[in-house]
């Protein structure tokens, strides 16, 4: 399903709070359930890691040219954006990331944020820790329920299922915020990690490429086109409001 990433995260998409708002109150839920309808399942929010980091790098990124030929562990639409910028996206499972980075098999890797990255010891394998997580600004997790079983429930139990999922979504997000705070402090102060921000011109170029990749991903999908329109309209409205 090419449009499924809209309900988790897309490059330069919505942050965790914005995504939750679009899904719960901006028409996202209706589109999400329509998308999953052919599979006999009902989706619910199930958590969010919050904005991730751009990743760990063994070289400085000062311009878009520094991404050319860069071998980076980065999946999904973000990987396609890197590819168009001249990089080489490489798919590796979480358990493979540290070794690949430490041995030079890859030059960079994104995984999550300080909480998970500290636990994985990625600071031992790369020198520079870049932000912001342009490729995953607020990745949602999902809970999926068998539609036939869900529809057999009385309304009060349906409400309990939905509200339990929403509570888990907020609880996991809150946990990530708290743990990322303390973990980043440990990475910088105890392990001397070099925290860097990607240059503005690099972020601007990646955004142009990202909008192209996202639009093309659903170009041949009528439902995907509707999801894209709803998502982008919400993104523009919420950013106008946040700018104020």
C-alpha positions in Angstrom: 0.0 0.0 0.0 1.9 3.0 -1.2 -0.1 5.5 0.9 0.3 3.5 4.2 3.4 5.7 5.3 1.1 8.7 5.6 -0.3 7.1 8.8 3.2 6.5 10.2 5.6 9.1 8.9 6.8 10.7 5.6 9.8 13.0 5.0 8.9 16.6 6.0 5.5 15.4 7.2 3.7 16.0 10.5 5.3 15.8 13.9 3.8 13.5 16.5 1.2 15.9 17.9 0.2 17.1 14.4 -0.1 13.5 13.1 -2.3 12.5 16.0 -4.5 15.5 15.5 -4.9 14.8 11.8 -5.8 11.2 12.4 -8.1 11.8 15.3 -9.7 15.1 14.3 -8.6 16.0 10.8 -10.2 13.2 8.7 -7.2 10.8 8.9 -9.0 8.0 10.7 -11.7 7.7 8.0 -9.1 7.5 5.2 -6.9 5.1 7.2 -9.8 2.7 7.8 -10.8 2.9 4.1 -7.3 2.0 3.1 -7.2 -1.1 5.3 -10.8 -2.1 4.5 -9.8 -4.7 1.8 -7.7 -6.5 4.3 -10.4 -7.0 6.9 -8.6 -5.0 9.6 -9.3 -1.9 11.6 -6.3 0.4 12.4 -5.8 2.4 15.6 -2.9 4.6 16.8 -0.6 2.6 19.0 2.3 4.8 20.0 4.8 7.4 18.6 8.5 7.8 19.0 8.4 11.5 18.4 10.8 13.2 16.0 13.9 11.1 15.3 17.4 12.2 14.6 18.9 12.6 11.1 21.4 9.9 12.2 25.0 9.0 12.9 27.7 10.0 10.4 31.4 9.3 10.1 31.9 12.4 8.0 30.8 16.0 8.3 27.8 17.1 6.1 28.5 20.7 5.0 26.7 20.6 1.6 24.5 18.4 -0.6 27.7 17.2 -2.3 28.6 15.5 1.0 25.6 13.2 0.5 26.8 12.0 -2.9 28.0 8.4 -2.7 27.2 8.3 1.1 26.3 4.7 2.1 23.6 5.1 4.7 21.2 2.8 6.5 17.9 4.5 5.8 14.6 2.8 4.8 11.4 3.8 3.1 10.7 7.1 1.4 13.6 8.7 3.2 15.9 6.3 1.5 14.5 7.2 -1.9 15.1 10.9 -1.1 18.7 10.2 -0.2 19.1 8.2 -3.4 17.9 11.2 -5.5 20.4 13.4 -3.6 23.1 11.1 -4.8 23.4 8.8 -1.7 23.2 5.1 -1.5 20.4 3.9 0.8 21.1 0.5 2.4 18.5 -1.6 4.3 19.7 -3.3 7.5 17.9 -4.6 10.5 18.4 -2.9 13.8 20.7 -5.7 15.0 23.1 -5.1 12.1 23.4 -1.3 12.3 26.2 -1.1 14.9 28.5 -3.6 13.2 28.0 -2.1 9.8 28.7 1.4 11.0 31.7 0.4 13.1 33.4 -1.7 10.3 32.8 1.0 7.6 30.4 -1.2 5.7 28.2 1.9 5.8 29.1 5.6 6.3 26.0 6.7 8.2 22.9 5.3 9.8 19.6 6.5 11.1 17.8 4.5 13.7 15.7 6.4 16.1 16.5 9.0 18.7 18.8 9.4 21.7 16.9 6.9 23.9 17.2 3.9 21.5 20.5 5.0 20.0 22.2 5.2 23.4 21.0 1.8 24.3 22.4 0.4 21.0 25.8 2.0 21.6 25.9 3.8 18.3 28.0 6.6 19.7 30.9 4.0 19.7 30.6 3.6 16.0 30.3 7.1 14.6 31.5 10.6 15.6 28.8 13.0 14.4 25.1 13.0 15.5 23.0 15.0 13.2 19.6 16.5 13.5 16.7 17.2 12.7 15.0 14.0 11.6 13.7 15.3 8.3 12.8 11.8 7.1 10.8 10.8 10.2 9.4 13.8 12.0 6.9 11.8 14.1 6.6 8.1 13.4 3.4 6.5 14.6 3.0 2.9 15.6 -0.2 1.1 14.9 -2.5 -1.4 16.5 -4.6 -3.5 14.0 -7.7 -5.4 15.0 -9.7 -8.0 13.1 -12.6 -6.1 11.6 -15.1 -8.9 12.0 -14.2 -9.4 15.7 -14.3 -5.7 16.3 -17.7 -5.2 14.7 -19.0 -8.0 16.9 -18.3 -5.9 20.0 -21.0 -3.8 21.7 -20.4 0.0 21.4 -19.1 0.3 25.0 -16.3 -2.2 24.3 -15.5 -0.7 21.0 -15.0 2.6 22.8 -12.7 1.0 25.4 -10.6 -0.5 22.6 -10.3 2.8 20.8 -9.5 4.8 24.0 -7.0 2.2 25.2 -5.1 2.6 21.9 -5.2 6.4 22.2 -3.9 6.2 25.8 -1.1 3.9 24.7 -0.3 6.3 21.9 0.1 9.2 24.3 1.9 7.1 27.0 4.6 5.8 24.6 5.1 9.3 23.1 5.5 10.8 26.6 8.0 8.1 27.5 10.1 8.8 24.4 10.1 12.5 25.1 11.3 11.9 28.7 13.9 9.3 27.8 15.2 11.2 24.8 15.8 14.2 27.0 18.0 12.3 29.5 19.7 10.1 26.9 20.8 13.1 24.8 22.4 14.6 27.9 24.3 11.4 28.5 25.5 11.1 24.9 26.8 14.7 24.8 28.2 15.1 28.4 29.4 11.5 29.1 30.3 10.2 25.7 31.4 13.5 24.0 29.2 13.0 21.0 29.4 15.8 18.5 25.9 17.1 18.0 25.4 18.8 14.7 22.6 20.5 12.8 22.3 19.8 9.0 22.9 22.9 7.0 19.8 24.9 6.0 20.5 24.6 2.3 20.8 20.8 2.6 17.5 20.6 4.5 15.9 22.9 1.8 17.1 20.7 -1.1 16.0 17.5 0.7 12.6 19.0 1.2 12.2 19.6 -2.6 13.2 16.1 -3.3 10.9 14.7 -0.6 7.8 16.5 -1.9 8.6 14.9 -5.4 9.1 11.4 -3.9 5.9 11.6 -1.8 3.8 12.8 -4.7 5.1 10.2 -7.1 4.5 7.4 -4.5 0.8 7.7 -4.9 0.5 9.1 -8.4 -1.3 6.1 -9.7 -3.5 5.5 -6.7 -6.8 7.4 -6.5 -7.3 6.7 -2.7 -3.6 7.7 -2.2 -4.3 11.0 -4.0 -7.1 11.7 -1.6 -4.9 10.8 1.4 -2.1 13.0 0.1 -4.5 16.0 -0.4 -5.9 15.6 3.1 -2.5 15.2 4.7 -0.9 18.2 2.9 -3.9 20.5 3.5 -3.6 19.7 7.2 0.1 20.2 7.1 -0.2 23.7 5.6 -3.0 24.7 8.0 -1.2 23.5 11.1 2.1 25.2 10.1 0.3 28.5 9.5 -1.1 28.3 13.0 2.2 27.2 14.6 4.0 30.1 12.9 1.7 32.4 14.7 
